[in-house]
Amino acid sequence: MGEGASRAAQSAKQSEQAAKEEDQKRTTAEKTLADTSAALAQARKETSFLKSLGDSLLANQKDFQEQLKVVRAESAAKGETIKDLQEQVRDLMVYIEAGRAIAGGSDVSEIRDATILPMPEEKAETSKKTRKKKK
């Protein structure tokens, strides 16, 4: 029986060692599972944050586009106002020059029979500048 007992002890020892190895594998697997679960939770959190950030950026972009439309409309209106004021200044200059010519002693009858022609617009000058730039 000595040999049977020794085999049984050896078999028990092997079973115990196999149980320890399996326990270590289980512990390693549980640790890996916990690490993976934590990484997954962090990835989901980051994904949620990035999605909300993207949504916020899209909303801001739409707001800025609307603001840009308003600013462009205001700029166009101011451009029209400037053009109108420039025409008024040109008309006033014509009126002042005509007043100076009359005050300068011109023959009144000559002025009465005269024809007033409009001054050429400044667009002719800008088209010349445009032509030079295109060349």
PyMOL commands that place a pseudoatom at each C-alpha (Angstrom):
pseudoatom trace, name=CA, resn=MET, resi=1, chain=A, elem=C, hetatm=0, pos=[0.000, 0.000, 0.000]
pseudoatom trace, name=CA, resn=GLY, resi=2, chain=A, elem=C, hetatm=0, pos=[2.880, 2.311, 0.288]
pseudoatom trace, name=CA, resn=GLU, resi=3, chain=A, elem=C, hetatm=0, pos=[3.061, 2.727, -3.420]
pseudoatom trace, name=CA, resn=GLY, resi=4, chain=A, elem=C, hetatm=0, pos=[-0.692, 3.374, -3.742]
pseudoatom trace, name=CA, resn=ALA, resi=5, chain=A, elem=C, hetatm=0, pos=[-0.519, 5.975, -0.991]
pseudoatom trace, name=CA, resn=SER, resi=6, chain=A, elem=C, hetatm=0, pos=[2.399, 7.654, -2.660]
pseudoatom trace, name=CA, resn=ARG, resi=7, chain=A, elem=C, hetatm=0, pos=[0.551, 7.726, -5.979]
pseudoatom trace, name=CA, resn=ALA, resi=8, chain=A, elem=C, hetatm=0, pos=[-2.514, 9.124, -4.264]
pseudoatom trace, name=CA, resn=ALA, resi=9, chain=A, elem=C, hetatm=0, pos=[-0.393, 11.819, -2.575]
pseudoatom trace, name=CA, resn=GLN, resi=10, chain=A, elem=C, hetatm=0, pos=[1.301, 12.622, -5.855]
pseudoatom trace, name=CA, resn=SER, resi=11, chain=A, elem=C, hetatm=0, pos=[-2.072, 12.737, -7.612]
pseudoatom trace, name=CA, resn=ALA, resi=12, chain=A, elem=C, hetatm=0, pos=[-3.438, 14.999, -4.886]
pseudoatom trace, name=CA, resn=LYS, resi=13, chain=A, elem=C, hetatm=0, pos=[-0.391, 17.230, -5.233]
pseudoatom trace, name=CA, resn=GLN, resi=14, chain=A, elem=C, hetatm=0, pos=[-0.882, 17.452, -9.013]
pseudoatom trace, name=CA, resn=SER, resi=15, chain=A, elem=C, hetatm=0, pos=[-4.565, 18.202, -8.573]
pseudoatom trace, name=CA, resn=GLU, resi=16, chain=A, elem=C, hetatm=0, pos=[-3.723, 20.908, -6.044]
pseudoatom trace, name=CA, resn=GLN, resi=17, chain=A, elem=C, hetatm=0, pos=[-1.146, 22.439, -8.419]
pseudoatom trace, name=CA, resn=ALA, resi=18, chain=A, elem=C, hetatm=0, pos=[-3.626, 22.294, -11.300]
pseudoatom trace, name=CA, resn=ALA, resi=19, chain=A, elem=C, hetatm=0, pos=[-6.234, 24.005, -9.082]
pseudoatom trace, name=CA, resn=LYS, resi=20, chain=A, elem=C, hetatm=0, pos=[-3.713, 26.779, -8.214]
pseudoatom trace, name=CA, resn=GLU, resi=21, chain=A, elem=C, hetatm=0, pos=[-2.934, 27.305, -11.918]
pseudoatom trace, name=CA, resn=GLU, resi=22, chain=A, elem=C, hetatm=0, pos=[-6.620, 27.443, -12.765]
pseudoatom trace, name=CA, resn=ASP, resi=23, chain=A, elem=C, hetatm=0, pos=[-7.172, 29.893, -9.901]
pseudoatom trace, name=CA, resn=GLN, resi=24, chain=A, elem=C, hetatm=0, pos=[-4.351, 32.108, -11.252]
pseudoatom trace, name=CA, resn=LYS, resi=25, chain=A, elem=C, hetatm=0, pos=[-5.857, 31.939, -14.764]
pseudoatom trace, name=CA, resn=ARG, resi=26, chain=A, elem=C, hetatm=0, pos=[-9.271, 32.854, -13.351]
pseudoatom trace, name=CA, resn=THR, resi=27, chain=A, elem=C, hetatm=0, pos=[-7.775, 35.770, -11.369]
pseudoatom trace, name=CA, resn=THR, resi=28, chain=A, elem=C, hetatm=0, pos=[-5.901, 36.986, -14.477]
pseudoatom trace, name=CA, resn=ALA, resi=29, chain=A, elem=C, hetatm=0, pos=[-9.061, 36.703, -16.577]
pseudoatom trace, name=CA, resn=GLU, resi=30, chain=A, elem=C, hetatm=0, pos=[-11.096, 38.601, -13.961]
pseudoatom trace, name=CA, resn=LYS, resi=31, chain=A, elem=C, hetatm=0, pos=[-8.456, 41.351, -13.853]
pseudoatom trace, name=CA, resn=THR, resi=32, chain=A, elem=C, hetatm=0, pos=[-8.415, 41.548, -17.659]
pseudoatom trace, name=CA, resn=LEU, resi=33, chain=A, elem=C, hetatm=0, pos=[-12.221, 41.709, -17.668]
pseudoatom trace, name=CA, resn=ALA, resi=34, chain=A, elem=C, hetatm=0, pos=[-12.203, 44.514, -15.081]
pseudoatom trace, name=CA, resn=ASP, resi=35, chain=A, elem=C, hetatm=0, pos=[-9.567, 46.487, -17.038]
pseudoatom trace, name=CA, resn=THR, resi=36, chain=A, elem=C, hetatm=0, pos=[-11.467, 45.999, -20.291]
pseudoatom trace, name=CA, resn=SER, resi=37, chain=A, elem=C, hetatm=0, pos=[-14.753, 47.033, -18.666]
pseudoatom trace, name=CA, resn=ALA, resi=38, chain=A, elem=C, hetatm=0, pos=[-13.119, 50.186, -17.272]
pseudoatom trace, name=CA, resn=ALA, resi=39, chain=A, elem=C, hetatm=0, pos=[-11.624, 51.005, -20.690]
pseudoatom trace, name=CA, resn=LEU, resi=40, chain=A, elem=C, hetatm=0, pos=[-15.019, 50.458, -22.336]
pseudoatom trace, name=CA, resn=ALA, resi=41, chain=A, elem=C, hetatm=0, pos=[-16.727, 52.748, -19.815]
pseudoatom trace, name=CA, resn=GLN, resi=42, chain=A, elem=C, hetatm=0, pos=[-14.067, 55.431, -20.427]
pseudoatom trace, name=CA, resn=ALA, resi=43, chain=A, elem=C, hetatm=0, pos=[-14.441, 55.069, -24.207]
pseudoatom trace, name=CA, resn=ARG, resi=44, chain=A, elem=C, hetatm=0, pos=[-18.234, 55.432, -23.935]
pseudoatom trace, name=CA, resn=LYS, resi=45, chain=A, elem=C, hetatm=0, pos=[-17.802, 58.514, -21.738]
pseudoatom trace, name=CA, resn=GLU, resi=46, chain=A, elem=C, hetatm=0, pos=[-15.388, 60.086, -24.247]
pseudoatom trace, name=CA, resn=THR, resi=47, chain=A, elem=C, hetatm=0, pos=[-17.691, 59.200, -27.141]
pseudoatom trace, name=CA, resn=SER, resi=48, chain=A, elem=C, hetatm=0, pos=[-20.594, 60.893, -25.392]
pseudoatom trace, name=CA, resn=PHE, resi=49, chain=A, elem=C, hetatm=0, pos=[-18.487, 63.987, -24.682]
pseudoatom trace, name=CA, resn=LEU, resi=50, chain=A, elem=C, hetatm=0, pos=[-17.215, 64.188, -28.274]
pseudoatom trace, name=CA, resn=LYS, resi=51, chain=A, elem=C, hetatm=0, pos=[-20.748, 63.790, -29.635]
pseudoatom trace, name=CA, resn=SER, resi=52, chain=A, elem=C, hetatm=0, pos=[-22.031, 66.636, -27.454]
pseudoatom trace, name=CA, resn=LEU, resi=53, chain=A, elem=C, hetatm=0, pos=[-19.015, 68.737, -28.444]
pseudoatom trace, name=CA, resn=GLY, resi=54, chain=A, elem=C, hetatm=0, pos=[-19.716, 68.097, -32.130]
pseudoatom trace, name=CA, resn=ASP, resi=55, chain=A, elem=C, hetatm=0, pos=[-23.373, 69.023, -31.683]
pseudoatom trace, name=CA, resn=SER, resi=56, chain=A, elem=C, hetatm=0, pos=[-22.350, 72.208, -29.895]
pseudoatom trace, name=CA, resn=LEU, resi=57, chain=A, elem=C, hetatm=0, pos=[-19.922, 73.110, -32.685]
pseudoatom trace, name=CA, resn=LEU, resi=58, chain=A, elem=C, hetatm=0, pos=[-22.601, 72.577, -35.327]
pseudoatom trace, name=CA, resn=ALA, resi=59, chain=A, elem=C, hetatm=0, pos=[-25.012, 74.799, -33.407]
pseudoatom trace, name=CA, resn=ASN, resi=60, chain=A, elem=C, hetatm=0, pos=[-22.327, 77.484, -33.069]
pseudoatom trace, name=CA, resn=GLN, resi=61, chain=A, elem=C, hetatm=0, pos=[-21.584, 77.253, -36.780]
pseudoatom trace, name=CA, resn=LYS, resi=62, chain=A, elem=C, hetatm=0, pos=[-25.250, 77.839, -37.623]
pseudoatom trace, name=CA, resn=ASP, resi=63, chain=A, elem=C, hetatm=0, pos=[-25.363, 80.807, -35.240]
pseudoatom trace, name=CA, resn=PHE, resi=64, chain=A, elem=C, hetatm=0, pos=[-22.249, 82.329, -36.795]
pseudoatom trace, name=CA, resn=GLN, resi=65, chain=A, elem=C, hetatm=0, pos=[-23.643, 81.838, -40.293]
pseudoatom trace, name=CA, resn=GLU, resi=66, chain=A, elem=C, hetatm=0, pos=[-26.804, 83.706, -39.286]
pseudoatom trace, name=CA, resn=GLN, resi=67, chain=A, elem=C, hetatm=0, pos=[-24.732, 86.488, -37.730]
pseudoatom trace, name=CA, resn=LEU, resi=68, chain=A, elem=C, hetatm=0, pos=[-22.651, 86.683, -40.908]
pseudoatom trace, name=CA, resn=LYS, resi=69, chain=A, elem=C, hetatm=0, pos=[-25.801, 87.073, -43.011]
pseudoatom trace, name=CA, resn=VAL, resi=70, chain=A, elem=C, hetatm=0, pos=[-26.954, 89.931, -40.768]
pseudoatom trace, name=CA, resn=VAL, resi=71, chain=A, elem=C, hetatm=0, pos=[-23.569, 91.661, -40.932]
pseudoatom trace, name=CA, resn=ARG, resi=72, chain=A, elem=C, hetatm=0, pos=[-23.428, 91.311, -44.719]
pseudoatom trace, name=CA, resn=ALA, resi=73, chain=A, elem=C, hetatm=0, pos=[-26.928, 92.765, -45.041]
pseudoatom trace, name=CA, resn=GLU, resi=74, chain=A, elem=C, hetatm=0, pos=[-25.964, 95.678, -42.793]
pseudoatom trace, name=CA, resn=SER, resi=75, chain=A, elem=C, hetatm=0, pos=[-22.790, 96.199, -44.807]
pseudoatom trace, name=CA, resn=ALA, resi=76, chain=A, elem=C, hetatm=0, pos=[-24.740, 96.240, -48.074]
pseudoatom trace, name=CA, resn=ALA, resi=77, chain=A, elem=C, hetatm=0, pos=[-27.185, 98.766, -46.612]
pseudoatom trace, name=CA, resn=LYS, resi=78, chain=A, elem=C, hetatm=0, pos=[-24.321, 100.970, -45.450]
pseudoatom trace, name=CA, resn=GLY, resi=79, chain=A, elem=C, hetatm=0, pos=[-22.746, 100.688, -48.904]
pseudoatom trace, name=CA, resn=GLU, resi=80, chain=A, elem=C, hetatm=0, pos=[-25.980, 101.913, -50.465]
pseudoatom trace, name=CA, resn=THR, resi=81, chain=A, elem=C, hetatm=0, pos=[-26.130, 104.776, -47.961]
pseudoatom trace, name=CA, resn=ILE, resi=82, chain=A, elem=C, hetatm=0, pos=[-22.548, 105.760, -48.779]
pseudoatom trace, name=CA, resn=LYS, resi=83, chain=A, elem=C, hetatm=0, pos=[-23.275, 105.679, -52.502]
pseudoatom trace, name=CA, resn=ASP, resi=84, chain=A, elem=C, hetatm=0, pos=[-26.366, 107.855, -51.990]
pseudoatom trace, name=CA, resn=LEU, resi=85, chain=A, elem=C, hetatm=0, pos=[-24.410, 110.320, -49.862]
pseudoatom trace, name=CA, resn=GLN, resi=86, chain=A, elem=C, hetatm=0, pos=[-21.636, 110.495, -52.471]
pseudoatom trace, name=CA, resn=GLU, resi=87, chain=A, elem=C, hetatm=0, pos=[-24.225, 111.349, -55.126]
pseudoatom trace, name=CA, resn=GLN, resi=88, chain=A, elem=C, hetatm=0, pos=[-25.667, 114.023, -52.863]
pseudoatom trace, name=CA, resn=VAL, resi=89, chain=A, elem=C, hetatm=0, pos=[-22.183, 115.518, -52.324]
pseudoatom trace, name=CA, resn=ARG, resi=90, chain=A, elem=C, hetatm=0, pos=[-21.595, 115.499, -56.083]
pseudoatom trace, name=CA, resn=ASP, resi=91, chain=A, elem=C, hetatm=0, pos=[-24.935, 117.278, -56.650]
pseudoatom trace, name=CA, resn=LEU, resi=92, chain=A, elem=C, hetatm=0, pos=[-24.102, 119.800, -53.929]
pseudoatom trace, name=CA, resn=MET, resi=93, chain=A, elem=C, hetatm=0, pos=[-20.718, 120.478, -55.515]
pseudoatom trace, name=CA, resn=VAL, resi=94, chain=A, elem=C, hetatm=0, pos=[-22.424, 121.149, -58.850]
pseudoatom trace, name=CA, resn=TYR, resi=95, chain=A, elem=C, hetatm=0, pos=[-24.834, 123.528, -57.112]
pseudoatom trace, name=CA, resn=ILE, resi=96, chain=A, elem=C, hetatm=0, pos=[-21.979, 125.346, -55.343]
pseudoatom trace, name=CA, resn=GLU, resi=97, chain=A, elem=C, hetatm=0, pos=[-19.971, 125.659, -58.562]
pseudoatom trace, name=CA, resn=ALA, resi=98, chain=A, elem=C, hetatm=0, pos=[-23.012, 127.014, -60.370]
pseudoatom trace, name=CA, resn=GLY, resi=99, chain=A, elem=C, hetatm=0, pos=[-23.534, 129.543, -57.557]
pseudoatom trace, name=CA, resn=ARG, resi=100, chain=A, elem=C, hetatm=0, pos=[-19.888, 130.620, -57.817]
pseudoatom trace, name=CA, resn=ALA, resi=101, chain=A, elem=C, hetatm=0, pos=[-20.178, 130.998, -61.567]
pseudoatom trace, name=CA, resn=ILE, resi=102, chain=A, elem=C, hetatm=0, pos=[-23.234, 133.229, -61.161]
pseudoatom trace, name=CA, resn=ALA, resi=103, chain=A, elem=C, hetatm=0, pos=[-21.601, 135.228, -58.378]
pseudoatom trace, name=CA, resn=GLY, resi=104, chain=A, elem=C, hetatm=0, pos=[-18.458, 135.581, -60.481]
pseudoatom trace, name=CA, resn=GLY, resi=105, chain=A, elem=C, hetatm=0, pos=[-20.195, 138.021, -62.779]
pseudoatom trace, name=CA, resn=SER, resi=106, chain=A, elem=C, hetatm=0, pos=[-21.268, 135.883, -65.673]
pseudoatom trace, name=CA, resn=ASP, resi=107, chain=A, elem=C, hetatm=0, pos=[-23.904, 137.281, -67.919]
pseudoatom trace, name=CA, resn=VAL, resi=108, chain=A, elem=C, hetatm=0, pos=[-27.254, 136.341, -66.343]
pseudoatom trace, name=CA, resn=SER, resi=109, chain=A, elem=C, hetatm=0, pos=[-28.999, 136.006, -69.698]
pseudoatom trace, name=CA, resn=GLU, resi=110, chain=A, elem=C, hetatm=0, pos=[-26.343, 133.558, -70.825]
pseudoatom trace, name=CA, resn=ILE, resi=111, chain=A, elem=C, hetatm=0, pos=[-26.939, 131.452, -67.777]
pseudoatom trace, name=CA, resn=ARG, resi=112, chain=A, elem=C, hetatm=0, pos=[-30.705, 131.580, -68.209]
pseudoatom trace, name=CA, resn=ASP, resi=113, chain=A, elem=C, hetatm=0, pos=[-30.486, 130.121, -71.711]
pseudoatom trace, name=CA, resn=ALA, resi=114, chain=A, elem=C, hetatm=0, pos=[-27.822, 127.560, -70.778]
pseudoatom trace, name=CA, resn=THR, resi=115, chain=A, elem=C, hetatm=0, pos=[-28.333, 123.818, -70.444]
pseudoatom trace, name=CA, resn=ILE, resi=116, chain=A, elem=C, hetatm=0, pos=[-27.047, 121.992, -67.393]
pseudoatom trace, name=CA, resn=LEU, resi=117, chain=A, elem=C, hetatm=0, pos=[-25.530, 118.612, -68.079]
pseudoatom trace, name=CA, resn=PRO, resi=118, chain=A, elem=C, hetatm=0, pos=[-25.019, 116.018, -65.379]
pseudoatom trace, name=CA, resn=MET, resi=119, chain=A, elem=C, hetatm=0, pos=[-21.473, 115.271, -64.308]
pseudoatom trace, name=CA, resn=PRO, resi=120, chain=A, elem=C, hetatm=0, pos=[-20.162, 111.879, -65.392]
pseudoatom trace, name=CA, resn=GLU, resi=121, chain=A, elem=C, hetatm=0, pos=[-20.420, 109.222, -62.716]
pseudoatom trace, name=CA, resn=GLU, resi=122, chain=A, elem=C, hetatm=0, pos=[-17.341, 107.850, -61.030]
pseudoatom trace, name=CA, resn=LYS, resi=123, chain=A, elem=C, hetatm=0, pos=[-18.042, 104.396, -62.458]
pseudoatom trace, name=CA, resn=ALA, resi=124, chain=A, elem=C, hetatm=0, pos=[-16.046, 105.269, -65.552]
pseudoatom trace, name=CA, resn=GLU, resi=125, chain=A, elem=C, hetatm=0, pos=[-12.954, 105.738, -63.423]
pseudoatom trace, name=CA, resn=THR, resi=126, chain=A, elem=C, hetatm=0, pos=[-13.483, 102.486, -61.570]
pseudoatom trace, name=CA, resn=SER, resi=127, chain=A, elem=C, hetatm=0, pos=[-13.908, 100.564, -64.823]
pseudoatom trace, name=CA, resn=LYS, resi=128, chain=A, elem=C, hetatm=0, pos=[-10.542, 101.923, -66.008]
pseudoatom trace, name=CA, resn=LYS, resi=129, chain=A, elem=C, hetatm=0, pos=[-8.971, 100.766, -62.756]
pseudoatom trace, name=CA, resn=THR, resi=130, chain=A, elem=C, hetatm=0, pos=[-10.611, 97.384, -63.199]
pseudoatom trace, name=CA, resn=ARG, resi=131, chain=A, elem=C, hetatm=0, pos=[-9.230, 97.064, -66.715]
pseudoatom trace, name=CA, resn=LYS, resi=132, chain=A, elem=C, hetatm=0, pos=[-5.724, 97.856, -65.472]
pseudoatom trace, name=CA, resn=LYS, resi=133, chain=A, elem=C, hetatm=0, pos=[-6.013, 95.238, -62.737]
pseudoatom trace, name=CA, resn=LYS, resi=134, chain=A, elem=C, hetatm=0, pos=[-7.225, 92.577, -65.200]
pseudoatom trace, name=CA, resn=LYS, resi=135, chain=A, elem=C, hetatm=0, pos=[-4.164, 93.078, -67.439]
for i in range(1, 135): cmd.bond("trace and resi %d" % i, "trace and resi %d" % (i + 1))
show_as sticks, trace
zoom trace
